[in-house]
Every structure is written in C-alpha cells, then in structure tokens.
Amino acid sequence: MGSSEGVPTVDVVLIHWKQPEACVHSLKRFGSEPAVRSITVVDNGSSQDAVRQIQAALNESSKPGKLIELDSNTGFGPATNRGWERWLEDPTGAEWCVAAPHDALPDHGTLTTMLAIAAERPRLGLLGADVGDGLLPRIDRNFGPIFVPAGSDGGFEACDYPHGTLFMARRSCLEDIGLYDERFFTYCEEADLGLRATAAGWEVGLARGARVYNPRVSTPKPVAEYLMERNTLLLIGKHFGRFHLAVRAVLAIGQLIDGTTRPSRRGEYWSARARLRALRDAARGRWGAP
C-alpha cells in the first residue's frame, strides 16, 4: 500500500481559502513531485470562480485529484479533517498523508527526503518539513507553543509538534489518536495533535533540511492574535491542568497591560481588543470559529 513500483508515495491534502492563484501554484509544485500519489483540495467556502480555477488545475494535473467543497470557512483544522477522513476511507491510499495550506511550496525532493526518514522510524507518527528558521517547535506548560534553537542542520530531529506549513501524518497514527480537535479552528491544533501523539507512544519530529516555503499569511492579523491567544489557553488547560492555565492567564493579562502601556513591546499581530476578546471567550469556553 502507498508505493509505486516499490518507491514510497504520499497523498496530499491542501486547504484552500480565497486564494486560487496561490493554490494552483502549490498544486503544480506538488504535482511535479514523483513521491506524490494523489492530491485532494478542501475548499473552505470560497467563491465559485475560485473553485472553478482549482478544479481546472486538478483536471490538468498528472496526479489523480479530488476537490471537496465546504459551504463556509470551517477553519484549517476542520477542513483538514474532511480531507483526512476521505483519505482514511480509501484502503488503497498511501501510508502517509501531507497536510498543508494552499500556498505551501516544497523544494523538489522534500517529500522524498521525508519519506526516507519515515521509512527508518516505524513509530514515527508526525513529521514536519523545515521552514528554514533554524528553530524547533516545543511546548511550554505555561507559555504554550514556542520555538527553541535547533540542534542539527540535517536529518531527523525530535520535537513536540509539527509545523503547520507542511507535515506528514501516518495513517496508523491518526487511526490511533484521532484527527484534529475542531475547537481550535486554526492555530495550536498541530500542538494539540503532537501532544496526543507523544502521549500515545508515537514519535514526532522535524525533517531538518527538507525545505518548504509559505510566502503569505491568509488570516487577518487581529483574528490571528485572537486565535493564538485563545487557543493557547485551550491547549494548556486541556493538557496541563488548571494550575498552568491560571499561570498562562496571568501572563496573558500582564502581556496585555505591557503592550497597552509600552507600544515598543507590541508584536506583529498586536491587537488589544483581540486579546481581550480571547481572554473573555476562553473564560466562557467559547471555541471554534472566531
């Protein structure tokens, strides 16, 4: 299963929202990779014109392609689940499936490199590509998802969760731990998946040197600020309990006050209103779409 004449292959799930030109570019890049067996695009409620452009690109691709149309923007996690569900239902599908946004652009050979690493690690469940930042995804009990300096510049390196720009999931791993927790909508869902995989005895890692590029951020910055803050609270409360959740809430309030009084401390996505709403909604248990 999941090989072509003995060569390992991978299925691909791309999540699209309102950027058909970027998605078509990504489709062509994945379609040029020998390791790719099939490509599924899940559209998150884009216009019919955008959908037609993507369907035309799938029809022209040398790889078998499918388009799943959703009625609205359900979020990256839920949309990926719809693609994964279709993949898991197919008994002829590959052992591994790539999940990526519509503008992910892997280097030629990136997927082949990742599959070679996976072939040597039977308990590897999630493997992320290298975004070129020299950092390793980790999870702190009080701060949530963070990045630390990498320890190597090539090969496999263990980490806490895969980078959402592009990663591969093993079929048996997802069958064991389940799919994305859809309460996250987008942001932090990979961190949750990584923690669940590790807890179930699966390896999670990064393929250092297997490059992927992600040229743009689709989510408006205030919405991203809201989701990152709110979902970090969800992640910490779910996995580390009330004490660490309370610590994170105090840190969040301190960061809000600091950013409000000292503009130089504001990050790229700063929005006081978004942070306040994130704290309010987390306290109320309001998750899902922002």
N, C-alpha and C positions, 0 to 999 in steps of 0.2 A: 504493500500500500504506500502511496505517496512517493513513487520513484519512476523515473523514465529510463528504461534500459539500464537499471542498476544505479542511476545517479539520483541522489535525494532531491526532492522537489518540495515546494511550499505553495500553499494557497494564500491569496492576498485579499484582505478586506479594507477598502478605503472608505472613509466617512466624508461626505461632501455636504457643504452648506454655502450656497450662493456665490461660488467662485468657479464657474465651469471651465474657464480657460486654464486656471491652475490645476484643476482636476484632470483635464485632458492631457496636460503636460506630464503630470505624475503617472497617469495611465500609460502613456507611451514609454516612460522610463522603466516602469515595472514590466511592461510587455516586452521590452528588449532583453530582459534577463532570462537566461536559459533555465535558471532554477525555478522560475515561476510556472506553476501548473495551471492556475486559473485566477481570475480577478473578479471580485464582487464589489460593486459600489453601492453603498447605502446612502440615499439622498434624504436629507433632513428637511423636507418641506420646501425645497427651492421652487423657482418658477418653472413652468412647463417648457419655456425656451431653454433654460439651463439644463433641464432633464433631457431634452432632445439632443443637445450638444454632446452630453455624456453618453447617451445611448448610441449615437453615431460613432463616437470614438470606440466604444466597446465592440460595435459591429465590425469596425475596420481592424481591430486588434488581431494579432496572430494567436492570442490566447483565448480560450473559452471565457466568456464574460457574462455576468448577471447584474441586473440593476434592481435594487429593492427600493421602492418609493414609499416614504413615510409622509403622513399628512401634515406634520408640523415639525419644528425643530425640537426633537426629543432630547438633545444633548449628545455629547460624544459617547459616553458610556452606554446609554440605552441603545443608540444606533449601532454601536459595535456589537452589542448583544444580539441584535437581529441578524447581523452578518454571521456571527459565530454560531448561532442556532442553525442557520441554513447549512453551514459547513459541517457541524457535528451530526446533522441528519444524513449526510452523504457518506455512506460506508466506503466509497471509492476515493474519498478525499485524502489529502496529504496528512502526514503525521503532525506537521506544523502549519500554523496559520499566522501570517503577518497582520497586525493591526496598525493603521496609520491614518493621519488626516489627509485631506485632498491635495495638499501641496508638498508632501514628503518626497524627497528626491534622493534615492540611494545611489551611491557610487556604483559603477559597474563592478560586479564581483562581491558586493557587500553581502548579499543573501547567500551566496555560495560559501563565503567565509563563515557566516553564522551557522549554516547547516553543518559545516565541517566540525565546528566546535561542539555543536549539539550531538553529533554522532559519537563523540568521545565521552559524553556525560549522560548516562541513562536516567539519572534523577534530576536532570535539568528541566525545569518546568516553564520558565520565562526567561527570555534572553533579549536584551535591548541592544540596539545599534549605538554607535558612537557619534554624538553630535559635535564633537571636536572642541569641547570646552575644557578638557583636561580634568573633569570633575566626576565624582562618583555619587550616585543617589543613595542617601541614607535617611533614616527616620529617627528623630529625637523624640523622646517621650513627652517633652514639654513644648518643643517648637514645631513638631511635625516634620514634613518633608524638608530636607536640607541637602546641601551638596558639600562634599569634602574633597580635597585633592586626591587624584587617582594615584595608585601605587605602581602602575605599569603603563607602558605605551603600546602594548600589543598583546593579543590573545585574550583569554578569559579572565575576568575579574569579578569576584562575588560582590553583590550589592544588595540593598534592601528592596528595591523595586525597579522595574524597567522604565526608561524614559519613554514618555508617550509619543514622541515624534515617530518612532518606529520600533516595534518589538515583535518577537515571535512567541506564540504560546503553543505548548504541546497539547495535543488532543487529550491524552490521558490525564494531564494536569487539570485542565478545565472540567473534565468529567468528574474529577475528584473534588475540587474545591468550589465549583460553580463559576458563574460568569460575574461581570461587574455588578456591584451594588448600585442600583439605579438611583438611589437617593442623592448620589454625588453630582449627577447630571454631567458635569465636566470639571476637571481639576481634582486631584487627590485620589481618583479612582484607581490609578495604577499603584499608588502606595498601598491602598487597602488590599488590592489583589496580591501584591508582593508579600505582605504580612500574612495573608491567609495561606499562600503557597508555602512559605517557610514554615509556618506552624504545622502544616500537613506533611512536612518532610521533603519538600521539593527544593531544589536549588534555584536561585535567582541570580542572574549575572548580567554583565555587560561585555559585548564583544569589542574590546579596545582595538581601534584601527579600522573597524568595519563602518565606514562613514555614511552618514545621512545628513541631508540639508533640509531646513524648514524655514523658508525665507520670510514668512509673514505670520502674524498673529491675527486670527479671524475675530476673536471675541473683543468687543469694545472694552477699553481699559477699566472703566468703573465697574462693569459687570465682572471682569476678571478679578478685580480687587475684592469684590463681594464674595465671589465663589471660592477664591483661595482662602479667605479668612473664615468663612462659614464652614467650608468642608474640612479645613484643618481641625476645627473644633469637633466635627463629627468623627473624623478619623481617630483623634486622641481619645475621645470618650468611648468609642467602640472598642478600641484595642487595649487601652491602658488605664481605664477607670476614672472615677470621679475626682480623685486627688489631682492627677495630672491634667485633667480637664479644667479644674479650678485654677491651677497654676497657669495654664495657657490662656484662660480668660483674663486673668490679672495682667499677664504680659500683653495681651491684645489691647486692653484698656490703657496700659502705660504707653504703648506704641501710638495709640490714637491721640493721647494728650501730647506726647512728644512731637508728633508730626503736626499737630494743630498749632502748637506754640513755637515750633522751630522748623520753618519751611525747608531749611537745608537738610533735614532728616527725612524728608519725604522720598519715597521710592518712585519708580517709573509709573506705577499703576495707582498712585495715591488718590484716594477719594474719601474724605471724612464721612460723607453721607453713606457711601457703600459699606464702610467699616462698621458704622453704627447699625445699619440695617442687618449686616451679617451677624453681629452680636445679638441683636434682638431676635432674629429668626432662629438662630441656634438655640437660644434660651427657650423658645416656643416649640422647638422640634420641627420647624418648617424646613423641609428639604426639597429636592427636586429642582424644577425649573426656577430660575431667578425671577 
